[in-house]
Amino acid sequence: MGKSNKIGAENVKALMEIASAIKSMNHGSIEIIVQDFKIIQINKTDKIRLDKKS
């Protein structure tokens, strides 16, 4: 039927890294790369928003 829904130790560490990335950014994006049911890469892109002045 497929893989178990258990979260492996390496994915727990990855989830902690994702949470840390979210807490450290104001604007941006986080891309999560998954291969064979495991998170293998996390890409974080920070954006700097400049105030618009008329």
N, C-alpha and C positions, 0 to 999 in steps of 0.2 A: 503494500500500500504506500510505501514511501518512507522518508526519514521521520524520525521522532521529532516532536516539538520541543525537546529539551534544548536549553541554551547551553552551549559548551563554554568552558572556562575562557577560551580565547574570544568568544563573542561577548562575554560579560565584560572583559577588559575593553573591547571595542565600544560597547555601549557606554562605558564610563568615559571614554575618550570623546564620544559624540556629545554627551551631556556637558563635559568640560568646554568643548568647542562652542556649544550653544550659549553657555553662560558668559563666554568671553567676547561675544560679538554683539554689536548693535544692529548692523545691517550686513547682509551677505547671504551666502548659501553654503550648504554642506551636502556633498555628494557621497553616497555610500556605495562601494563596489562589492558585490557578493559573487562568490564562485563556489560551487559545490556546497551550498548551504552555510558558508562561512563568510564573514566580513573580512575581506582581504585588503581593503584600502579605504581611507577616508580623506576626501579632498575638501578643504575649507577655503572659501573665498570671502575675504572681507571687503566691504565697499565703504568708501568714505563719501558721505553726502555733504555737499557744500550748500550753505544757505543760499536761497535765491533772493536777491534783492532787486527791487524794481528801480 
